[in-house]
Amino acid sequence: MKEMITLDEYSLRNIIMILIWAEYSWEAYLSYRQCRKAISTDKVPDELSTVMSKEEFEKARLYSLAKLAFQSVKDTQSILLSSYVIYFGPLAVAWNYATNINPLSDGEVTISCIWLFLISLASAILDLPFAIYYIFVLEKKFGFNNQTAGFFIWDKIKEFIVSQIIMMIISSIVIIVIKNGGPYFFVWLWAIVCVISLILLTIYPSVIAPLFDKYTPLPEGELRTQIEKLASELKFPLTELYVVEGSKRSKHSNAYIYGFFKKRIVIFDTLLAKDDGTGCKNDEILAILSHELGHWSYNHITKNIIAMQLNLFLVFAVFSVMFKYPPLYQALGFYNIQPVLVGLFVVLTYVLKPYNTLLNFLMTCLSRRFEFQADDFAVKLKKADALERALLQLNKDNMGFPVNDKLFSAWHHSHPPLLERITVIRESSRKLN
């Protein structure tokens, strides 16, 4: 029996390794395709020849290649770290250390929280050099970074503290439910996590987001009047209209709609028109918000939440079947104990990797469909021309490279490529007229 368990342990470990290396190889192949596409494309597409100069196109191409190279290095570090975790058992070592420093005589909840903190701290430290390079080297080189070192450090500290508080609370609840919920604990676990996620989505705009960025009401004026009129015409229950000080971080721009009960529209200050030619004009901002209101009109957010909750239920159900399987823990060095949080980590991260990969692709496909629907909504509001100009301006301001390998784009881009969106918008506008 012991030999069979040992065999199962090594077999499971090898299967996990095959899965993570297969995904890494696939991602590397896709990145190679996109890199080859960017290197071989040195001419501005005809559709953009009047709005994008040769110099701007070249800079966007180099920015794209730099991000691909950075991601390749980061992915390599990630796969090597995962291999180390699986073969050398540092998670079990961290658990033993957490047990030794546990202030209580027993209690899996306390040990799990200490263990989770140690793992999170190690992960944050390992990720820090990449974050520093990306923001202060890569982004700065292409003129996007506005962060100071002090802002970056304080931001990371706040991010770590907030994430730890949330994770500790959720993890403690998860452990208690699993250990006391009986044979159908996964149903109770799913219901409780569902409620927690909805609470977090509700309080995020008013409690969590202001910890990181400054939100101020959009000043009275033509733009605010036009936005309020648009919301009124569409019967959108707008309660708050904010400008977020995104320029303290970078020059990238965006806008979004958020909230369940209190609907808010948030516009990045970098999206507003500037004297240097960046940003969007009022009619272009209205077109962008018409697109966002399209997501609201078609209930895309609700549909995504439902899909997320169905996925959670399935994941918890699978976990309920597998979490008492000893080799699941032995594969990561846990031979004498079976902490439920470790089991959940193994199932979510490794066992369900093929499922998660497929699900991510399907959700990307669904997201692209939603984006086309939102674009069509804006077109029906007679915003086609303004939306096209806005997309071109955003692509220019964010230095987006408009040429993509089809397979890479289909796998990674939750938003359709620029040229494809413009083509569909023009066709929809033509049919409407």
C-alpha positions as CSV (number, residue, x, y, z in Angstrom):
1,M,0.0,0.0,0.0
2,K,2.8,2.4,0.9
3,E,4.5,1.8,-2.4
4,M,1.3,2.4,-4.3
5,I,0.7,5.8,-2.5
6,T,4.3,6.8,-3.2
7,L,3.8,5.9,-6.9
8,D,0.6,7.9,-6.9
9,E,2.5,10.8,-5.3
10,Y,5.2,10.8,-7.9
11,S,2.7,10.2,-10.8
12,L,0.6,13.2,-9.6
13,R,3.7,15.4,-9.3
14,N,4.8,14.5,-12.8
15,I,1.3,15.0,-14.3
16,I,1.3,18.5,-12.7
17,M,4.7,19.3,-14.1
18,I,3.6,18.2,-17.6
19,L,0.5,20.4,-17.4
20,I,2.3,23.6,-16.3
21,W,5.1,23.1,-18.8
22,A,2.6,22.4,-21.5
23,E,0.9,25.7,-20.8
24,Y,4.2,27.5,-20.6
25,S,5.3,26.1,-24.0
26,W,1.9,27.1,-25.5
27,E,2.3,30.7,-24.2
28,A,5.9,30.8,-25.4
29,Y,4.7,29.7,-28.9
30,L,2.0,32.4,-29.0
31,S,4.5,35.1,-27.9
32,Y,6.9,33.9,-30.6
33,R,4.1,34.3,-33.2
34,Q,3.3,37.8,-32.0
35,C,6.9,38.8,-31.8
36,R,7.5,37.5,-35.4
37,K,4.5,39.5,-36.5
38,A,5.7,42.7,-34.9
39,I,9.2,42.3,-36.3
40,S,8.1,41.7,-39.8
41,T,5.5,44.5,-39.9
42,D,7.2,47.8,-40.6
43,K,4.4,49.6,-42.5
44,V,1.5,51.6,-41.1
45,P,-1.8,49.8,-42.1
46,D,-3.7,51.6,-44.8
47,E,-6.7,52.1,-42.4
48,L,-4.4,54.1,-40.1
49,S,-2.2,55.9,-42.5
50,T,-4.0,59.3,-42.1
51,V,-4.0,59.2,-38.3
52,M,-0.8,57.4,-37.3
53,S,2.6,58.6,-38.5
54,K,5.5,56.3,-39.3
55,E,7.3,57.4,-36.2
56,E,4.3,56.7,-34.0
57,F,3.9,53.3,-35.5
58,E,7.5,52.4,-35.0
59,K,7.4,53.5,-31.4
60,A,4.3,51.4,-30.8
61,R,6.0,48.4,-32.4
62,L,9.1,48.7,-30.2
63,Y,6.8,49.1,-27.1
64,S,5.0,46.0,-28.1
65,L,8.2,44.0,-28.5
66,A,9.6,45.3,-25.2
67,K,6.4,44.1,-23.4
68,L,6.6,40.7,-25.1
69,A,10.2,40.3,-24.0
70,F,9.4,41.3,-20.5
71,Q,6.5,38.9,-20.3
72,S,8.7,36.1,-21.6
73,V,11.2,36.6,-18.9
74,K,8.5,36.8,-16.2
75,D,6.8,33.6,-17.5
76,T,10.2,31.8,-17.4
77,Q,10.7,32.9,-13.9
78,S,7.2,31.7,-13.0
79,I,7.6,28.2,-14.5
80,L,11.0,27.8,-12.8
81,L,9.5,28.8,-9.5
82,S,6.5,26.5,-10.0
83,S,8.9,23.6,-10.7
84,Y,10.8,24.4,-7.6
85,V,7.7,24.5,-5.5
86,I,6.5,21.1,-6.8
87,Y,9.8,19.3,-6.5
88,F,11.4,20.8,-3.4
89,G,8.4,21.3,-1.1
90,P,8.9,24.9,0.1
91,L,5.1,25.2,0.9
92,A,5.5,22.3,3.4
93,V,8.5,24.0,4.9
94,A,6.5,27.2,5.3
95,W,3.7,25.3,6.9
96,N,6.1,23.8,9.5
97,Y,7.5,27.2,10.2
98,A,3.9,28.6,10.6
99,T,3.1,25.8,13.0
100,N,6.2,26.6,15.1
101,I,5.5,30.3,15.4
102,N,1.7,29.8,15.9
103,P,0.8,31.6,19.2
104,L,-2.0,29.1,19.8
105,S,-1.5,25.5,20.9
106,D,-3.5,24.3,17.9
107,G,-5.9,25.5,15.3
108,E,-5.7,25.0,11.6
109,V,-7.2,28.4,10.9
110,T,-4.5,30.4,12.7
111,I,-1.7,28.2,11.1
112,S,-3.2,28.6,7.7
113,C,-3.4,32.4,8.0
114,I,0.3,32.5,9.1
115,W,1.2,30.2,6.2
116,L,-0.8,32.3,3.7
117,F,0.9,35.4,4.9
118,L,4.4,33.9,4.5
119,I,3.6,32.6,1.0
120,S,2.1,36.0,0.0
121,L,5.1,37.9,1.4
122,A,7.6,35.6,-0.5
123,S,5.5,36.0,-3.6
124,A,5.4,39.8,-3.3
125,I,9.2,40.0,-2.7
126,L,9.9,37.8,-5.8
127,D,7.6,39.9,-7.9
128,L,9.0,43.2,-6.8
129,P,12.0,43.3,-9.1
130,F,9.7,42.7,-12.1
131,A,7.3,45.4,-11.0
132,I,10.1,47.9,-10.5
133,Y,11.6,47.1,-13.9
134,Y,8.3,47.3,-15.7
135,I,7.2,50.6,-14.2
136,F,10.5,52.5,-13.8
137,V,12.4,51.1,-16.8
138,L,10.1,49.9,-19.5
139,E,7.1,52.2,-19.0
140,K,9.4,55.2,-18.3
141,K,11.4,54.5,-21.5
142,F,8.2,54.9,-23.5
143,G,7.0,57.9,-21.6
144,F,4.1,56.4,-19.6
145,N,5.3,56.2,-16.0
146,N,4.5,59.1,-13.7
147,Q,5.1,57.3,-10.4
148,T,7.7,58.4,-7.9
149,A,9.6,55.9,-5.9
150,G,7.8,57.0,-2.7
151,F,4.4,56.7,-4.4
152,F,5.3,53.2,-5.7
153,I,6.5,51.9,-2.3
154,W,3.4,53.3,-0.4
155,D,1.1,51.9,-3.1
156,K,2.6,48.4,-2.8
157,I,2.4,48.5,1.0
158,K,-1.3,49.5,0.9
159,E,-2.0,46.9,-1.7
160,F,-0.3,44.1,0.4
161,I,-2.1,45.1,3.6
162,V,-5.5,45.3,2.0
163,S,-5.1,42.0,0.1
164,Q,-3.9,40.3,3.3
165,I,-6.9,41.5,5.3
166,I,-9.3,40.3,2.6
167,M,-7.5,37.0,2.1
168,M,-7.3,36.2,5.9
169,I,-11.0,36.8,6.4
170,I,-12.0,34.7,3.4
171,S,-9.5,32.0,4.1
172,S,-10.7,31.6,7.7
173,I,-14.3,31.4,6.6
174,V,-13.4,28.8,3.9
175,I,-11.6,26.6,6.4
176,I,-14.3,26.7,9.0
177,V,-17.0,25.9,6.4
178,I,-15.0,23.0,4.9
179,K,-14.3,21.4,8.3
180,N,-17.8,21.9,9.7
181,G,-20.1,21.9,6.7
182,G,-20.6,18.1,6.4
183,P,-20.6,16.1,3.1
184,Y,-22.2,18.9,1.2
185,F,-19.9,21.7,2.5
186,F,-19.2,22.8,-1.0
187,V,-22.8,24.1,-1.4
188,W,-22.5,26.2,1.8
189,L,-19.0,27.3,0.8
190,W,-20.2,28.4,-2.6
191,A,-23.1,30.3,-1.2
192,I,-20.9,32.1,1.4
193,V,-18.2,33.0,-1.1
194,C,-20.8,34.2,-3.5
195,V,-22.2,36.6,-0.9
196,I,-18.7,37.8,0.1
197,S,-17.7,38.5,-3.6
198,L,-20.9,40.5,-4.1
199,I,-20.2,42.5,-0.9
200,L,-16.6,43.2,-2.1
201,L,-17.9,44.3,-5.5
202,T,-20.4,46.6,-3.8
203,I,-18.0,48.3,-1.3
204,Y,-15.0,48.4,-3.7
205,P,-15.8,51.8,-5.3
206,S,-16.5,53.6,-2.1
207,V,-14.2,51.9,0.4
208,I,-11.2,50.2,-1.4
209,A,-10.6,52.1,-4.5
210,P,-10.2,55.5,-2.7
211,L,-7.4,54.0,-0.7
212,F,-5.3,53.9,-3.9
213,D,-6.5,56.8,-6.1
214,K,-8.1,60.2,-5.6
215,Y,-11.6,60.5,-6.9
216,T,-13.2,63.9,-7.4
217,P,-16.6,64.9,-8.9
218,L,-16.4,65.9,-12.5
219,P,-16.7,69.7,-12.5
220,E,-19.8,71.4,-13.7
221,G,-19.6,72.2,-17.4
222,E,-20.5,71.1,-20.9
223,L,-19.1,67.5,-20.5
224,R,-20.9,66.8,-17.3
225,T,-24.1,68.2,-18.7
226,Q,-23.8,66.0,-21.8
227,I,-23.0,62.9,-19.8
228,E,-26.0,63.4,-17.4
229,K,-28.2,64.0,-20.4
230,L,-27.0,60.8,-22.1
231,A,-27.6,58.8,-18.9
232,S,-31.1,60.3,-18.5
233,E,-32.0,59.5,-22.1
234,L,-31.0,55.8,-21.5
235,K,-32.6,55.7,-18.1
236,F,-29.2,54.8,-16.6
237,P,-29.5,55.3,-12.8
238,L,-26.4,57.5,-12.5
239,T,-25.6,58.6,-8.9
240,E,-22.0,59.6,-9.1
241,L,-19.7,61.0,-11.8
242,Y,-16.1,61.1,-10.9
243,V,-12.7,61.9,-12.4
244,V,-9.9,59.6,-11.0
245,E,-6.4,61.0,-10.8
246,G,-4.8,58.2,-12.9
247,S,-2.0,60.6,-14.1
248,K,-0.2,60.1,-10.8
249,R,0.5,56.5,-11.9
250,S,0.8,56.7,-15.7
251,K,-0.3,58.3,-18.9
252,H,-2.6,55.4,-19.9
253,S,-6.2,56.3,-20.1
254,N,-9.6,54.6,-19.5
255,A,-13.2,55.1,-18.3
256,Y,-15.6,52.6,-16.7
257,I,-19.0,52.2,-15.1
258,Y,-19.2,50.6,-11.7
259,G,-21.6,49.7,-8.9
260,F,-24.7,47.6,-8.2
261,F,-27.0,49.8,-6.3
262,K,-25.2,53.1,-6.7
263,K,-24.1,53.5,-10.3
264,R,-21.0,55.6,-10.9
265,I,-19.2,56.6,-14.0
266,V,-15.4,57.1,-13.6
267,I,-13.3,58.9,-16.1
268,F,-9.5,58.9,-15.9
269,D,-8.1,62.4,-16.0
270,T,-5.7,61.2,-18.7
271,L,-8.8,60.6,-20.9
272,L,-9.7,64.3,-20.9
273,A,-8.4,66.4,-23.8
274,K,-5.0,68.1,-23.2
275,D,-3.1,70.9,-24.9
276,D,-0.5,68.5,-26.2
277,G,-3.1,66.7,-28.3
278,T,-3.5,63.7,-26.0
279,G,-6.9,62.7,-24.6
280,C,-10.3,62.8,-26.2
281,K,-12.7,65.5,-27.1
282,N,-16.1,65.7,-25.4
283,D,-18.0,63.9,-28.2
284,E,-15.4,61.1,-28.2
285,I,-15.7,60.7,-24.4
286,L,-19.5,60.5,-24.9
287,A,-19.0,57.8,-27.5
288,I,-16.7,55.8,-25.1
289,L,-19.3,56.1,-22.4
290,S,-22.0,55.0,-24.8
291,H,-20.0,51.9,-25.3
292,E,-19.8,51.4,-21.6
293,L,-23.5,52.0,-21.2
294,G,-23.9,49.3,-23.8
295,H,-22.4,46.8,-21.4
296,W,-24.9,48.0,-18.8
297,S,-27.8,47.8,-21.2
298,Y,-27.0,44.2,-22.3
299,N,-26.4,43.1,-18.7
300,H,-22.8,42.0,-19.5
301,I,-21.6,42.6,-15.9
302,T,-24.4,40.5,-14.5
303,K,-23.8,37.8,-17.0
304,N,-20.1,37.7,-16.1
305,I,-20.9,37.5,-12.4
306,I,-23.3,34.6,-13.1
307,A,-20.6,32.8,-15.1
308,M,-18.1,33.4,-12.3
309,Q,-20.5,31.9,-9.7
310,L,-21.3,28.9,-11.8
311,N,-17.5,28.3,-12.2
312,L,-17.0,28.6,-8.5
313,F,-19.7,26.1,-7.8
314,L,-18.1,23.6,-10.2
315,V,-14.6,24.2,-8.7
316,F,-15.8,23.7,-5.1
317,A,-17.7,20.5,-6.1
318,V,-14.5,19.1,-7.7
319,F,-12.5,20.1,-4.6
320,S,-15.0,18.3,-2.4
321,V,-14.3,15.1,-4.2
322,M,-10.5,15.4,-4.2
323,F,-9.5,17.2,-1.1
324,K,-9.1,14.0,1.1
325,Y,-6.9,12.3,-1.5
326,P,-3.4,11.9,0.3
327,P,-1.2,12.1,-2.8
328,L,-2.6,15.6,-3.5
329,Y,-0.8,16.8,-0.4
330,Q,2.2,14.5,-0.6
331,A,3.0,15.8,-4.1
332,L,3.9,19.1,-2.4
333,G,5.7,17.6,0.6
334,F,2.7,17.4,3.1
335,Y,3.1,13.8,4.3
336,N,1.5,13.8,7.8
337,I,-1.2,16.5,7.5
338,Q,-3.8,17.5,5.0
339,P,-4.5,21.3,5.5
340,V,-7.7,22.1,3.6
341,L,-6.3,25.5,2.4
342,V,-3.3,23.6,0.8
343,G,-5.7,21.2,-0.8
344,L,-7.7,24.0,-2.3
345,F,-4.5,25.7,-3.5
346,V,-3.4,22.5,-5.3
347,V,-6.8,21.8,-6.9
348,L,-7.3,25.4,-8.1
349,T,-3.7,26.0,-9.2
350,Y,-2.6,22.6,-10.6
351,V,-5.3,20.0,-10.9
352,L,-7.8,22.2,-12.7
353,K,-5.2,23.9,-14.9
354,P,-6.5,22.5,-18.2
355,Y,-10.0,23.5,-17.2
356,N,-8.9,26.9,-16.1
357,T,-7.0,27.4,-19.4
358,L,-10.0,26.4,-21.5
359,L,-12.3,28.6,-19.3
360,N,-10.0,31.6,-19.7
361,F,-10.1,31.2,-23.5
362,L,-13.9,30.9,-23.5
363,M,-14.3,33.9,-21.3
364,T,-12.0,35.9,-23.7
365,C,-14.2,34.9,-26.6
366,L,-17.3,35.9,-24.6
367,S,-15.7,39.2,-23.7
368,R,-14.9,40.0,-27.3
369,R,-18.5,39.3,-28.2
370,F,-19.7,41.6,-25.5
371,E,-17.3,44.3,-26.8
372,F,-18.8,44.1,-30.3
373,Q,-22.3,44.3,-28.8
374,A,-21.3,47.4,-26.8
375,D,-19.8,49.0,-29.9
376,D,-23.0,48.3,-31.8
377,F,-25.0,49.9,-29.0
378,A,-22.9,53.1,-29.4
379,V,-23.4,53.0,-33.2
380,K,-27.2,52.8,-32.8
381,L,-26.9,56.0,-30.7
382,K,-25.3,57.7,-33.7
383,K,-21.9,57.7,-32.1
384,A,-20.1,55.7,-34.8
385,D,-17.8,58.4,-36.1
386,A,-16.9,59.7,-32.6
387,L,-16.3,56.2,-31.3
388,E,-13.9,55.4,-34.2
389,R,-12.0,58.6,-33.5
390,A,-12.0,57.8,-29.8
391,L,-10.6,54.3,-30.4
392,L,-7.9,55.7,-32.7
393,Q,-7.0,58.4,-30.2
394,L,-6.8,55.9,-27.3
395,N,-4.7,53.6,-29.4
396,K,-2.4,56.5,-30.2
397,D,-2.2,57.7,-26.5
398,N,-1.6,54.2,-25.2
399,M,0.8,53.4,-27.9
400,G,-1.1,50.3,-29.0
401,F,0.4,48.2,-31.8
402,P,-2.4,47.7,-34.2
403,V,-1.1,44.6,-36.0
404,N,-1.6,41.3,-34.3
405,D,-1.1,37.6,-34.9
406,K,-4.6,36.1,-35.1
407,L,-3.9,33.2,-32.8
408,F,-2.1,35.3,-30.2
409,S,-4.9,37.9,-30.3
410,A,-7.7,35.3,-30.1
411,W,-6.0,33.8,-27.0
412,H,-5.0,36.9,-25.1
413,H,-7.1,39.9,-26.2
414,S,-10.4,40.3,-24.3
415,H,-11.0,43.3,-26.5
416,P,-11.1,42.9,-30.3
417,P,-8.1,44.3,-32.2
418,L,-8.4,47.9,-33.2
419,L,-8.6,47.3,-37.0
420,E,-11.2,44.7,-36.6
421,R,-13.3,46.9,-34.3
422,I,-13.1,49.8,-36.8
423,T,-14.2,47.6,-39.7
424,V,-17.2,46.3,-37.8
425,I,-18.2,49.8,-36.6
426,R,-18.1,51.1,-40.1
427,E,-20.1,48.2,-41.4
428,S,-22.7,48.5,-38.7
429,S,-23.0,52.3,-39.3
430,R,-23.4,51.7,-43.1
431,K,-26.2,49.2,-42.5
432,L,-27.9,51.6,-40.0
433,N,-27.8,54.4,-42.5
